[in-house]
Amino acid sequence: MKNKIFFFCAIILTCIFYGFSAKRFESRSVNNVNILFTDKSDPIISEQNVDKLLIQSRDSAEMLFLENLDLNKSESRLVQNEMIRSAEVSVTLDGEIQAVVEARRPIARIMGSPDKYLDDDNLLMPLSKEYTVRVPLVFGFQDQDQDDLYQLIMTLRNDELLSESFSDVRIDAARGFLLSPRAFDFEVVLGSVEELDTKLVKYEAFIAKMAKDKKLKELGTVDLRYKKQVVATKNKSV
């Protein structure tokens, strides 16, 4: 009987202690906001703006109490921002707010009215008001080009040799995708994205041969639309 009474009292004391601890935790003020980006290589939103989205109050973060925080609303404000892909907000035991933010990753800048980015989820997004991302420029874009453009850009990005090779992409009704190398003045006529990997292998082999022969500056166009061959024209200014 005594053991049952002791056990019952222990449970009551534990509940009281837990409730007191929880109330004490909630009454604590926020002492710091820690913002972590999953990738800082190409920022499109600053920590300052994330901080403003986290706590929208006239008071500073240090004056807020944990019981007044709604973490779900904080996360919702973050993910509703067009620069943010996902976010997770939590509070540590010592009263620090932690926000882990995954920003969207632009892969191409589509020139138009207005300009916009294509991101690595194949979604269009506005330009960042804080940062400019170094990605290929795209001219002549139409809505029906989006999936093919995404396939092209992602294939180039995943190729170690070609990921930084092209400065812009032009979409022509007659010739398809046209690529401009960063380091040279010639134009690459890709055509459609059909057999894209084969075309790029042909291109790499052809450029390696021309570089070995020191004839890259003589190139005017490099046409990859033909099977089992590369058709090149000479630069008229050379």
N, CA and C of each residue as an Amber inpcrd file, in Angstrom:
protein
   714
   0.8260000  -1.2040000   0.0000000   0.0000000   0.0000000   0.0000000
   0.8650000   1.2600000   0.0000000   1.9000000   1.2170000   0.8790000
   2.7980000   2.3590000   0.9580000   3.5000000   2.6120000  -0.3670000
   3.8690000   1.5080000  -1.0600000   4.5450000   1.6490000  -2.3580000
   3.6480000   2.3230000  -3.3830000   2.3460000   1.9850000  -3.3520000
   1.4020000   2.5830000  -4.2890000   1.2580000   4.0790000  -4.0270000
   1.1930000   4.4280000  -2.7240000   1.0680000   5.8420000  -2.3630000
   2.3120000   6.6100000  -2.7960000   3.4840000   6.0080000  -2.5460000
   4.7430000   6.6470000  -2.9390000   4.8110000   6.8410000  -4.4490000
   4.3900000   5.8120000  -5.1890000   4.4210000   5.8770000  -6.6550000
   3.4720000   6.9630000  -7.1600000   2.2730000   7.0560000  -6.5410000
   1.2850000   8.0500000  -6.9510000   1.8020000   9.4580000  -6.6730000
   2.4190000   9.6510000  -5.5360000   2.9720000  10.9690000  -5.1830000
   4.1050000  11.3680000  -6.1270000   4.9150000  10.3820000  -6.5170000
   6.0220000  10.6650000  -7.4270000   5.5130000  11.1470000  -8.7790000
   4.4200000  10.5090000  -9.2370000   3.8230000  10.9190000 -10.5180000
   3.3050000  12.3480000 -10.4240000   2.6350000  12.6800000  -9.3440000
   2.0860000  14.0250000  -9.1570000   3.2090000  15.0620000  -9.1340000
   4.2590000  14.7540000  -8.3820000   5.3900000  15.6830000  -8.2750000
   6.0660000  15.8860000  -9.6390000   6.1720000  14.7780000 -10.3950000
   6.7810000  14.8790000 -11.7280000   5.9590000  15.7930000 -12.6350000
   4.6400000  15.6430000 -12.6080000   3.7610000  16.4810000 -13.4330000
   3.8610000  17.9390000 -13.0340000   3.8890000  18.1850000 -11.7100000
   4.0110000  19.5690000 -11.2250000   5.3290000  20.1720000 -11.6720000
   6.4000000  19.3930000 -11.5530000   7.7180000  19.8860000 -11.9390000
   7.7900000  20.1650000 -13.4410000   7.1910000  19.2550000 -14.2250000
   7.1900000  19.4340000 -15.6810000   6.4080000  20.6920000 -16.0700000
   5.2230000  20.8710000 -15.4470000   4.4150000  22.0480000 -15.7550000
   5.1240000  23.3250000 -15.3690000   5.7660000  23.3140000 -14.2020000
   6.5110000  24.4890000 -13.7520000   7.6620000  24.7960000 -14.7010000
   8.3810000  23.7440000 -15.1440000   9.5180000  23.9340000 -16.0490000
   9.0650000  24.4750000 -17.4040000   7.9410000  23.9240000 -17.9010000
   7.4350000  24.3770000 -19.1900000   7.0230000  25.8340000 -19.1200000
   6.3150000  26.2000000 -18.0260000   5.8900000  27.5900000 -17.8620000
   7.0890000  28.5100000 -17.7400000   8.0890000  28.0550000 -17.0050000
   9.2990000  28.8590000 -16.8330000  10.0060000  29.0330000 -18.1730000
  10.0230000  27.9680000 -18.9930000  10.6670000  28.0480000 -20.3150000
   9.9350000  29.0460000 -21.2080000   8.5830000  28.9540000 -21.1990000
   7.8040000  29.8380000 -22.0640000   7.9380000  31.2950000 -21.6570000
   8.1700000  31.5610000 -20.3740000   8.2610000  32.9390000 -19.8990000
   9.6360000  33.5500000 -20.1540000  10.5540000  32.7480000 -20.6410000
  11.8890000  33.2690000 -20.9380000  11.8420000  34.1050000 -22.1980000
  12.7290000  35.0870000 -22.2780000  12.8000000  35.9260000 -23.4680000
  13.7620000  35.3230000 -24.4780000  13.5650000  35.6710000 -25.7260000
  14.4630000  35.2230000 -26.7940000  15.7980000  35.9330000 -26.6350000
  16.8880000  35.1790000 -26.5550000  18.1820000  35.8240000 -26.3420000
  19.0310000  35.9050000 -27.5980000  18.6000000  35.2240000 -28.6830000
  19.4040000  35.2800000 -29.9120000  18.6120000  34.6520000 -31.0510000
  18.9090000  35.0920000 -32.2710000  18.3430000  34.4890000 -33.4730000
  19.4970000  34.0070000 -34.3350000  19.5220000  32.7140000 -34.6030000
  20.6090000  32.1190000 -35.3840000  20.0460000  31.6190000 -36.7150000
  20.5200000  32.1780000 -37.8180000  20.0210000  31.8260000 -39.1430000
  21.0950000  31.0390000 -39.8820000  20.7320000  29.8520000 -40.3440000
  21.6650000  28.9780000 -41.0450000  21.1470000  28.7240000 -42.4580000
  21.9790000  29.0250000 -43.4570000  21.6340000  28.7160000 -44.8430000
  22.2450000  27.3710000 -45.2190000  21.4660000  26.5450000 -45.8880000
  21.9850000  25.2400000 -46.2860000  23.0600000  25.3730000 -47.3540000
  23.0440000  26.4820000 -48.1020000  24.0390000  26.7080000 -49.1560000
  24.2590000  28.2050000 -49.2860000  25.5010000  28.6490000 -49.0760000
  25.8250000  30.0700000 -49.1520000  26.5790000  30.4430000 -50.4280000
  26.6990000  29.5120000 -51.3500000  27.5260000  29.7550000 -52.5350000
  26.9450000  30.8300000 -53.4450000  25.6230000  30.8650000 -53.6230000
  24.9670000  31.8610000 -54.4740000  23.7830000  32.4590000 -53.7210000
  24.0330000  33.3860000 -52.7860000  22.9420000  33.9280000 -51.9780000
  21.9630000  34.7510000 -52.8100000  20.6750000  34.6550000 -52.4790000
  19.6750000  35.4950000 -53.1360000  18.8150000  36.2320000 -52.1090000
  19.0080000  35.9090000 -50.8210000  18.3220000  36.6250000 -49.7490000
  19.2750000  36.7250000 -48.5680000  19.2680000  37.8570000 -47.8800000
  20.2190000  38.1070000 -46.7970000  19.6840000  37.6150000 -45.4580000
  20.5860000  37.4580000 -44.5070000  20.1910000  37.0830000 -43.1540000
  19.2860000  38.1520000 -42.5490000  19.5360000  39.4260000 -42.8820000
  18.7300000  40.5080000 -42.3330000  17.2640000  40.3700000 -42.7510000
  17.0320000  40.0210000 -44.0130000  15.6540000  39.8660000 -44.4700000
  14.9880000  38.6340000 -43.8770000  15.7520000  37.5630000 -43.7190000
  15.2030000  36.3720000 -43.0670000  14.8180000  36.7020000 -41.6310000
  15.6640000  37.4660000 -40.9550000  15.3950000  37.8620000 -39.5760000
  14.0940000  38.6620000 -39.4890000  13.8740000  39.5680000 -40.4420000
  12.6430000  40.3710000 -40.4480000  11.4090000  39.4930000 -40.6730000
  11.5630000  38.4840000 -41.4960000  10.4360000  37.5810000 -41.7500000
  10.1380000  36.7050000 -40.5370000  11.1820000  36.3660000 -39.7940000
  11.0100000  35.4970000 -38.6300000  10.1880000  36.1660000 -37.5470000
  10.5510000  37.3760000 -37.1980000   9.9000000  38.0680000 -36.0820000
   9.4050000  39.4140000 -36.5820000   8.1200000  39.4970000 -36.8530000
   7.5310000  40.7380000 -37.3240000   6.8910000  41.4490000 -36.1440000
   7.7050000  42.2760000 -35.4670000   7.2550000  42.9670000 -34.2700000
   8.0020000  44.2820000 -34.1500000   7.4070000  45.2210000 -33.4940000
   8.0840000  46.4910000 -33.2630000   9.1990000  46.3410000 -32.2440000
   9.0460000  45.3690000 -31.3790000  10.0740000  45.1240000 -30.3720000
  11.2030000  44.3160000 -30.9670000  12.3780000  44.4320000 -30.4080000
  13.5070000  43.6320000 -30.8540000  13.3060000  42.1880000 -30.4250000
  14.0260000  41.2940000 -31.0640000  13.8860000  39.8660000 -30.7540000
  14.1900000  39.5860000 -29.2870000  15.1290000  40.3330000 -28.7040000
  15.5260000  40.0720000 -27.3280000  14.4040000  40.3850000 -26.3270000
  13.4190000  41.2140000 -26.7450000  12.3360000  41.5840000 -25.8440000
  11.1390000  40.6400000 -25.9590000  11.1660000  39.7240000 -26.9250000
  10.0450000  38.8020000 -27.1010000  10.1510000  37.6370000 -26.1290000
   8.9960000  37.1480000 -25.7060000   8.9660000  35.9760000 -24.8430000
   8.6210000  34.7450000 -25.6690000   9.1680000  33.6100000 -25.2920000
   8.9680000  32.3860000 -26.0540000   7.4920000  31.9970000 -26.1450000
   6.7170000  32.3210000 -25.1040000   5.3010000  31.9550000 -25.1330000
   4.5300000  32.7390000 -26.1930000   5.0900000  33.8520000 -26.6550000
   4.4190000  34.6690000 -27.6710000   4.7910000  34.2590000 -29.0900000
   5.7230000  33.3470000 -29.2220000   6.1850000  32.9500000 -30.5490000
   5.2880000  31.8640000 -31.1430000   5.0200000  31.9880000 -32.4160000
   4.2990000  30.9480000 -33.1500000   5.2460000  30.4530000 -34.2410000
   5.8930000  29.3280000 -33.9790000   6.9080000  28.8330000 -34.9040000
   6.3080000  28.4690000 -36.2550000   5.0810000  27.9650000 -36.2410000
   4.4370000  27.6220000 -37.5190000   4.2310000  28.8530000 -38.3840000
   3.8090000  29.9420000 -37.7650000   3.6250000  31.1830000 -38.5240000
   4.9660000  31.7140000 -39.0330000   5.9970000  31.5780000 -38.2150000
   7.3300000  32.0300000 -38.6290000   7.8070000  31.2440000 -39.8470000
   7.6240000  29.9200000 -39.7910000   7.9990000  29.0900000 -40.9390000
   7.1690000  29.4400000 -42.1630000   5.8850000  29.6840000 -41.9520000
   5.0010000  30.0090000 -43.0700000   5.4180000  31.2990000 -43.7510000
   5.8010000  32.3030000 -42.9520000   6.2520000  33.5650000 -43.5430000
   7.5130000  33.3670000 -44.3760000   8.3700000  32.4880000 -43.9110000
   9.6130000  32.2450000 -44.6440000   9.3460000  31.5560000 -45.9830000
   8.5890000  30.4740000 -45.9620000   8.3910000  29.6990000 -47.1910000
   7.4970000  30.4260000 -48.1870000   6.7370000  31.4150000 -47.7270000
   5.9410000  32.2090000 -48.6480000   6.7760000  33.2310000 -49.4000000
   7.9790000  33.4790000 -48.9150000   8.8700000  34.3930000 -49.6230000
   9.3750000  33.7310000 -50.9000000   9.3730000  34.4560000 -51.9950000
   9.6880000  33.8670000 -53.3050000  11.1570000  33.5140000 -53.4720000
  12.0110000  33.9190000 -52.5210000  13.4310000  33.5760000 -52.5900000
  13.7610000  32.3060000 -51.8020000  12.7920000  31.7740000 -51.0590000
  13.0530000  30.6650000 -50.1380000  12.3340000  29.4060000 -50.5930000
  13.0730000  28.3040000 -50.6390000  12.5080000  27.0070000 -51.0420000
  11.8790000  26.2770000 -49.8680000  12.5950000  26.2410000 -48.7330000
  12.0700000  25.5830000 -47.5410000  12.7310000  26.1920000 -46.3080000
  12.0920000  25.9790000 -45.1480000  12.6350000  26.5150000 -43.8960000
  12.1370000  25.6900000 -42.7240000  12.9530000  25.6280000 -41.6890000
  12.5860000  24.9390000 -40.4540000  13.0090000  25.8150000 -39.2860000
  12.0530000  26.1510000 -38.4200000  12.3070000  27.0550000 -37.2980000
  12.1200000  26.2960000 -35.9880000  13.0600000  26.4780000 -35.0770000
  12.9660000  25.8170000 -33.7680000  13.5390000  26.7380000 -32.7000000
  13.3120000  26.3580000 -31.4300000  13.8380000  27.1230000 -30.3010000
  14.6450000  26.1830000 -29.4240000  15.8490000  26.5850000 -29.0610000
  16.6920000  25.7630000 -28.1980000  16.2900000  25.9580000 -26.7300000
  16.8110000  25.1130000 -25.8550000  16.4740000  25.1860000 -24.4310000
  16.9440000  26.4800000 -23.7850000  17.9830000  27.0860000 -24.3460000
  18.4790000  28.3290000 -23.7560000  17.8560000  29.5750000 -24.3970000
  16.7590000  29.3950000 -25.1670000  16.0110000  30.5430000 -25.6810000
  16.5150000  31.1120000 -26.9890000  17.2480000  30.3310000 -27.7630000
  17.7410000  30.8070000 -29.0600000  16.8400000  30.2950000 -30.1810000
  16.3980000  31.2120000 -31.0440000  15.6360000  30.8150000 -32.2200000
  16.6150000  30.3870000 -33.3100000  16.3920000  29.2170000 -33.8700000
  17.2220000  28.7310000 -34.9750000  16.3570000  28.5410000 -36.2130000
  16.8190000  29.1080000 -37.3090000  16.1110000  28.9710000 -38.5790000
  17.0660000  28.3800000 -39.6030000  16.7260000  27.2110000 -40.1130000
  17.5080000  26.5810000 -41.1740000  16.7790000  26.8640000 -42.4890000
  17.4400000  27.6010000 -43.3740000  16.7920000  28.1090000 -44.5790000
  17.4660000  27.5340000 -45.8210000  16.6530000  26.9830000 -46.7030000
  17.1390000  26.5570000 -48.0170000  16.6050000  27.5480000 -49.0490000
  17.5030000  28.3410000 -49.6000000  17.1010000  29.3220000 -50.6010000
  16.8930000  28.6420000 -51.9560000  16.0650000  29.2440000 -52.7820000
  15.9010000  28.7290000 -54.1390000  17.1910000  28.9690000 -54.9180000
  17.4440000  28.1220000 -55.9160000  18.7050000  28.1850000 -56.6600000
  18.4280000  28.4810000 -58.1440000  18.6340000  29.7190000 -58.5710000
  18.4580000  30.0480000 -59.9850000  19.5080000  29.3420000 -60.8400000
  19.0930000  28.8970000 -62.0290000  20.0430000  28.2580000 -62.9480000
  20.1540000  29.0060000 -64.2690000  19.2240000  29.9320000 -64.5250000
  19.2690000  30.7280000 -65.7520000  18.4730000  32.0040000 -65.5320000
  18.8960000  33.0580000 -66.2190000  18.1680000  34.3340000 -66.1510000
  17.4920000  34.5730000 -67.4900000  16.1810000  34.6310000 -67.4740000
  15.4070000  34.8030000 -68.7060000  15.1810000  36.2860000 -68.9360000
  15.6850000  36.7770000 -70.0510000  15.5960000  38.1920000 -70.3640000
  14.2400000  38.5010000 -70.9780000  13.5310000  39.4530000 -70.3890000
  12.2010000  39.7970000 -70.8840000  11.6600000  41.0000000 -70.1510000
  10.3530000  41.1220000 -70.1040000   9.7070000  42.2370000 -69.4140000
   8.6550000  41.6990000 -68.4400000   9.0280000  41.4660000 -67.1640000
  10.3580000  41.7010000 -66.6050000  11.2630000  40.4720000 -66.7540000
  12.5570000  40.6700000 -66.4140000  13.4580000  39.5270000 -66.3430000
  13.0230000  38.6220000 -65.2010000  13.3640000  37.3340000 -65.3160000
  13.0550000  36.3860000 -64.2450000  14.0840000  35.2630000 -64.2750000
  14.1130000  34.5080000 -63.2050000  14.9940000  33.3500000 -63.1150000
  14.2040000  32.0680000 -63.3680000  14.9270000  31.0550000 -63.8460000
  14.4560000  29.6730000 -63.8230000  15.2660000  28.9750000 -62.7440000
  14.6040000  28.2970000 -61.8080000  15.3470000  27.6690000 -60.7150000
  15.5480000  26.1740000 -60.9580000  16.2620000  25.5240000 -60.0610000
  16.6170000  24.1190000 -60.2670000  15.4720000  23.1580000 -59.9550000
  14.2870000  23.6890000 -59.6500000  13.0700000  22.8840000 -59.5700000
  12.2090000  23.0730000 -60.8190000  12.7680000  23.7300000 -61.8270000
  12.0460000  24.0300000 -63.0700000  10.8460000  24.9370000 -62.8140000
  11.0410000  25.9170000 -61.9380000  10.0100000  26.9070000 -61.6380000
  10.5490000  28.2980000 -61.9310000   9.6890000  29.1660000 -62.4320000
  10.0740000  30.5530000 -62.6730000   9.9660000  31.3310000 -61.3680000
  10.8330000  32.3090000 -61.1870000  10.8430000  33.1070000 -59.9760000
  11.3330000  34.5140000 -60.3050000  10.9760000  35.5090000 -59.4910000
  11.4560000  36.8710000 -59.7490000  12.9330000  37.0150000 -59.4160000
  13.5180000  38.1050000 -59.8870000  14.9050000  38.3990000 -59.5460000
  15.0030000  38.7910000 -58.0760000  16.1560000  38.5470000 -57.4840000
  16.4140000  38.9800000 -56.1190000  16.6690000  40.4870000 -56.0980000
  16.1400000  41.1660000 -55.0870000  16.3810000  42.5980000 -54.9300000
  17.7070000  42.8800000 -54.2420000  18.3680000  41.8070000 -53.7520000
  19.5870000  41.9960000 -52.9740000  20.8400000  41.5110000 -53.6960000
  20.7120000  40.4570000 -54.4730000  21.8900000  39.8510000 -55.0910000
  21.6380000  39.5700000 -56.5710000  22.7260000  39.5480000 -57.3220000
  22.6860000  39.1150000 -58.7150000  23.4180000  37.7830000 -58.8210000
  22.7650000  36.7970000 -59.3950000  23.3410000  35.4520000 -59.5090000
  23.9850000  35.2960000 -60.8860000  25.1730000  34.7350000 -60.9080000
  25.9060000  34.5350000 -62.1640000  25.4340000  33.2430000 -62.8250000
  24.4970000  33.3850000 -63.7300000  23.9440000  32.2480000 -64.4690000
  23.8200000  32.6510000 -65.9330000  23.6750000  31.6820000 -66.8470000
  23.5270000  32.0200000 -68.2680000  22.2870000  32.8820000 -68.5140000
  22.4150000  33.8280000 -69.4500000  21.2920000  34.6590000 -69.8640000
  20.5470000  33.9460000 -70.9910000  19.2420000  34.0590000 -70.9910000
  18.4130000  33.3830000 -71.9980000  17.6120000  34.4250000 -72.7680000
  17.7270000  34.3920000 -74.1020000  17.0110000  35.3260000 -74.9640000
  16.0420000  34.5550000 -75.8670000  14.9190000  35.1850000 -76.1770000
  13.9460000  34.5620000 -77.0720000  13.0910000  33.5010000 -76.4290000
  12.9580000  33.5280000 -75.1050000  12.2330000  32.4910000 -74.3680000
  10.7340000  32.6130000 -74.5790000  10.0810000  31.4780000 -74.8110000
   8.6250000  31.3640000 -74.8310000   8.2290000  30.3020000 -73.8020000
   6.9940000  30.3960000 -73.3190000   6.5550000  29.4700000 -72.2690000
   6.7590000  28.0070000 -72.6510000   6.5510000  27.6820000 -73.9200000
   6.6670000  26.2890000 -74.3610000   8.1200000  25.7990000 -74.3780000
   9.0690000  26.7080000 -74.1980000  10.4920000  26.3350000 -74.1900000
  10.9820000  25.8960000 -72.8180000  10.1730000  26.0570000 -71.7830000
  10.6710000  25.9240000 -70.4130000  11.2590000  24.5520000 -70.1140000
  10.5540000  23.4900000 -70.4400000  11.0460000  22.1500000 -70.1030000
  12.3340000  21.8210000 -70.8430000  12.4100000  22.1810000 -72.1270000
  13.6260000  21.9140000 -72.8950000  14.7890000  22.7650000 -72.3830000
  14.5090000  24.0140000 -72.0450000  15.5560000  24.8770000 -71.4910000
  16.0650000  24.3170000 -70.1760000  15.1590000  23.8670000 -69.3250000
  15.5540000  23.2810000 -68.0450000  16.4510000  22.0640000 -68.2620000
  16.0760000  21.1970000 -69.1810000  16.8850000  20.0080000 -69.4660000
  18.2800000  20.4040000 -69.9430000  18.3390000  21.3950000 -70.8220000
  19.6250000  21.8460000 -71.3450000  20.5090000  22.4260000 -70.2470000
  19.9650000  23.3480000 -69.4630000  20.7640000  24.0150000 -68.4400000
  21.2330000  23.0320000 -67.3690000  20.3600000  22.1410000 -66.9280000
  20.7440000  21.1810000 -65.9010000  21.7970000  20.2110000 -66.4200000
  21.6970000  19.8320000 -67.6930000  22.7080000  18.9400000 -68.2760000
  24.0630000  19.6320000 -68.3220000  24.0750000  20.8910000 -68.6970000
  25.3290000  21.6470000 -68.7270000  25.9000000  21.8130000 -67.3220000
  25.0550000  22.1200000 -66.3520000  25.5190000  22.3220000 -64.9800000
  26.1270000  21.0560000 -64.3830000  25.6280000  19.9170000 -64.7940000
  26.1210000  18.6510000 -64.2540000  27.3290000  18.1000000 -64.9930000
  27.7730000  18.8310000 -66.0140000  28.9640000  18.4320000 -66.7700000
  30.1480000  19.2560000 -66.2680000  31.1590000  18.5740000 -65.7500000
  32.2990000  19.2610000 -65.1410000  32.9940000  20.2080000 -66.1220000
  33.0770000  19.8270000 -67.3870000  33.7870000  20.6460000 -68.3690000
  32.9320000  21.7840000 -68.9260000  31.6140000  21.6030000 -68.9440000
  30.7400000  22.5690000 -69.6060000  29.9590000  23.4600000 -68.6530000
  30.0340000  23.2030000 -67.3530000  29.1850000  23.8970000 -66.3960000
  29.3750000  25.4150000 -66.4090000  30.5860000  25.8810000 -66.7230000
  30.8530000  27.3180000 -66.7420000  31.2270000  27.8090000 -68.1370000
  30.9260000  27.0180000 -69.1470000  31.4360000  27.3200000 -70.4890000
  30.6280000  28.3590000 -71.2530000  29.3260000  28.4770000 -70.9820000
  28.4690000  29.3010000 -71.8330000  27.8760000  30.4830000 -71.0620000
  27.9170000  31.6450000 -71.6890000  27.4300000  32.8680000 -71.0480000
  25.9660000  33.1260000 -71.3230000  25.4850000  32.7120000 -72.4950000
  24.0790000  32.9450000 -72.7850000  23.5330000  31.9110000 -73.7580000
  22.2180000  31.8230000 -73.7660000  21.4820000  30.8950000 -74.6210000
  20.4500000  31.7000000 -75.4020000  20.4200000  31.4840000 -76.7050000
  19.4070000  32.1370000 -77.5400000  18.5130000  31.0460000 -78.1390000
  17.2380000  31.3380000 -78.1720000  16.2820000  30.3780000 -78.7180000
  15.7420000  30.9490000 -80.0200000  16.0530000  30.2600000 -81.1100000
  15.6990000  30.7110000 -82.4550000  14.6630000  29.7520000 -83.0520000
  13.6390000  30.3090000 -83.6810000  12.5600000  29.4790000 -84.2170000
  13.0630000  28.5000000 -85.2630000  14.0790000  28.8990000 -86.0420000
  14.5640000  28.0430000 -87.1280000  15.6850000  27.1050000 -86.6870000
  16.5910000  27.5950000 -85.8480000  17.7850000  26.8130000 -85.5130000
  17.7670000  26.2300000 -84.1020000  16.7640000  26.5190000 -83.3260000
  16.6810000  25.9480000 -81.9840000  17.5580000  26.6850000 -80.9880000
  18.2250000  25.9380000 -80.1240000  19.0630000  26.5310000 -79.0770000
  20.4370000  26.9010000 -79.6370000  20.8480000  28.1490000 -79.3680000
  22.1560000  28.6570000 -79.7870000  22.9230000  29.0480000 -78.5270000
  24.1430000  28.5520000 -78.3850000  24.9480000  28.7820000 -77.1870000
  26.1380000  29.6710000 -77.5020000  26.4440000  30.5770000 -76.5840000
  27.6080000  31.4640000 -76.7390000  28.6480000  31.1270000 -75.6870000
  29.8210000  30.6120000 -76.0870000  30.8840000  30.3200000 -75.1180000
  31.3960000  31.5920000 -74.4570000  31.7810000  31.4940000 -73.1890000
  32.3050000  32.6580000 -72.4810000  33.6510000  33.1100000 -73.0310000
  34.4900000  32.1680000 -73.4030000  35.8800000  32.5000000 -73.7120000
  36.1450000  32.7500000 -75.1950000  35.1560000  32.4710000 -76.0630000
  35.4020000  32.5970000 -77.5060000  34.2260000  33.2850000 -78.1940000
  34.4470000  33.6830000 -79.4580000  33.4440000  34.4520000 -80.1890000
  32.5510000  33.6030000 -81.0890000  32.7840000  32.2960000 -81.1660000
  31.9570000  31.4990000 -82.0710000  30.6130000  31.1490000 -81.4240000
  29.7010000  30.6780000 -82.2550000  28.3540000  30.3110000 -81.8250000
  28.1540000  28.8110000 -81.9850000  27.5220000  28.1950000 -80.9940000
  27.2320000  26.7690000 -81.0440000  25.7600000  26.5900000 -81.3820000
  25.4910000  25.9280000 -82.5140000  24.1170000  25.6610000 -82.9290000
  23.7480000  24.2700000 -82.4320000  22.9370000  24.2270000 -81.3910000
  22.5690000  22.9520000 -80.7860000  21.3340000  22.3460000 -81.4430000
  20.4090000  23.1890000 -81.8710000  19.1330000  22.6840000 -82.3750000
  18.2170000  22.3160000 -81.2240000  17.5650000  21.1700000 -81.3030000
  16.6820000  20.7140000 -80.2310000  17.5060000  20.0070000 -79.1480000
  16.8330000  19.6050000 -78.0660000  17.5240000  18.8840000 -76.9960000
  17.4690000  17.3690000 -77.2060000  16.9690000  16.9300000 -78.3360000
  16.9950000  15.5000000 -78.6500000  18.4400000  15.0390000 -78.8050000
  18.7490000  13.8840000 -78.2360000  20.1050000  13.3310000 -78.2360000
  21.1160000  14.3570000 -77.6980000  20.7090000  15.0460000 -76.6420000
  21.5300000  16.1180000 -76.0830000  22.9010000  15.6340000 -75.6250000
  22.9410000  14.5260000 -74.9170000  24.2230000  14.0150000 -74.4180000
  25.1750000  13.6970000 -75.5690000  24.6540000  13.1090000 -76.6330000
  25.4800000  12.7780000 -77.7920000  26.0400000  14.0450000 -78.4350000
  25.2150000  15.0610000 -78.5430000  25.6560000  16.3300000 -79.1340000
  26.7680000  16.9730000 -78.3090000  26.6280000  16.9140000 -77.0030000
  27.6390000  17.5390000 -76.1480000  28.9470000  16.7580000 -76.1530000
  28.8650000  15.4480000 -76.2690000  30.0880000  14.6420000 -76.3990000
  30.8040000  15.0040000 -77.6970000  30.0540000  15.1440000 -78.7770000
  30.6420000  15.5650000 -80.0550000  31.3000000  16.9330000 -79.9200000
  30.6310000  17.8220000 -79.2270000  31.1630000  19.1800000 -79.0590000
  32.4750000  19.1660000 -78.2820000  32.5130000  18.4330000 -77.1890000
  33.7320000  18.3870000 -76.3780000  34.9000000  17.8030000 -77.1750000
  34.6360000  16.7500000 -77.9230000  35.6980000  16.1390000 -78.7240000
  36.1840000  17.0980000 -79.8060000  35.2520000  17.7850000 -80.4450000
  35.6190000  18.7200000 -81.5080000  36.4330000  19.8960000 -80.9560000
  36.0070000  20.4500000 -79.8300000  36.7170000  21.5890000 -79.2390000
  38.1100000  21.1770000 -78.7740000  38.2290000  19.9690000 -78.2370000
  39.5440000  19.4820000 -77.8180000  40.4860000  19.3810000 -79.0090000
  39.9650000  18.9040000 -80.1520000  40.7840000  18.7890000 -81.3650000
  41.1840000  20.1650000 -81.8810000  40.2530000  21.1160000 -81.8910000
  40.5530000  22.4650000 -82.3700000  41.5230000  23.1800000 -81.4420000
  41.4090000  22.9240000 -80.1380000  42.3430000  23.5340000 -79.1890000
  43.7470000  22.9860000 -79.3930000  43.8350000  21.6860000 -79.6410000
  45.1410000  21.0700000 -79.8980000  45.7840000  21.6460000 -81.1400000
  44.9630000  21.9070000 -82.1670000  45.4730000  22.4820000 -83.4160000
  45.5770000  24.0060000 -83.3590000  45.1980000  24.5970000 -82.2190000
  45.2440000  26.0580000 -82.0130000  44.4140000  26.8010000 -83.0620000
  43.2050000  26.3050000 -83.2800000  42.3320000  26.9140000 -84.2890000
  41.0010000  27.3990000 -83.7170000  40.8980000  27.4920000 -82.3990000
  39.6380000  27.8980000 -81.7940000  39.2220000  29.2990000 -82.2150000
  40.1920000  30.1920000 -82.3710000  39.8750000  31.5730000 -82.7420000
  39.4000000  31.6890000 -84.1940000  39.5940000  30.6440000 -84.9610000
  39.1690000  30.6830000 -86.3570000  37.7010000  30.2890000 -86.5380000
  37.0780000  29.7970000 -85.4780000  35.7140000  29.2880000 -85.5960000
  34.6770000  30.4130000 -85.6360000  33.6910000  30.2460000 -86.5210000
  32.5680000  31.1680000 -86.5880000  31.3190000  30.5430000 -85.9930000
  30.9790000  29.3400000 -86.4300000  29.8710000  28.5730000 -85.8600000
  30.2770000  27.1130000 -85.7480000  29.6970000  26.4450000 -84.7540000
  29.8680000  25.0070000 -84.5680000  28.4660000  24.4060000 -84.5230000
  28.1050000  23.6710000 -85.5720000  26.7410000  23.1570000 -85.7110000
  26.6860000  21.6900000 -85.3170000  25.8810000  21.3880000 -84.3080000
  25.8000000  20.0240000 -83.7610000  24.5250000  19.2880000 -84.1790000
  23.7900000  19.8210000 -85.1140000  22.4840000  19.2470000 -85.4620000
  22.5760000  17.9940000 -86.3190000  23.7360000  17.7120000 -86.8660000
  23.8580000  16.6030000 -87.8100000  24.4300000  15.3770000 -87.1130000
  23.9010000  14.2120000 -87.4480000  24.3400000  12.9790000 -86.8200000
  25.7600000  12.6160000 -87.2360000  26.5240000  12.1610000 -86.2630000
  27.8720000  11.6330000 -86.4740000  28.8410000  12.6320000 -87.0910000
  28.5230000  13.9180000 -87.0340000  29.4590000  14.9050000 -87.5500000
  29.2000000  16.2650000 -86.9230000  30.2330000  17.0920000 -86.9920000
  30.1340000  18.4780000 -86.5470000  30.4550000  19.3560000 -87.7500000
  29.5630000  20.2940000 -88.0440000  29.7550000  21.1960000 -89.1710000
  30.1840000  22.5510000 -88.6470000  31.3530000  23.0100000 -89.0450000
  31.8850000  24.2720000 -88.5420000  32.1080000  25.2430000 -89.6910000
  31.9170000  26.5260000 -89.3920000  32.2410000  27.5720000 -90.3600000
  33.3490000  28.4470000 -89.7820000  34.0370000  29.1430000 -90.6580000
  35.1650000  29.9570000 -90.2370000  34.7110000  31.3640000 -89.8600000
  35.3800000  31.9010000 -88.8730000  35.1340000  33.2780000 -88.4710000
  35.5990000  34.2210000 -89.5790000  34.6750000  35.0010000 -90.1090000
  35.0070000  35.8690000 -91.2520000  35.9690000  36.9810000 -90.9000000
  36.0730000  37.3100000 -89.6220000  36.9710000  38.4000000 -89.2110000
  38.4040000  37.9400000 -89.0440000  38.6480000  36.6400000 -89.1340000
  40.0220000  36.1170000 -88.9390000  40.6960000  35.9860000 -90.2980000
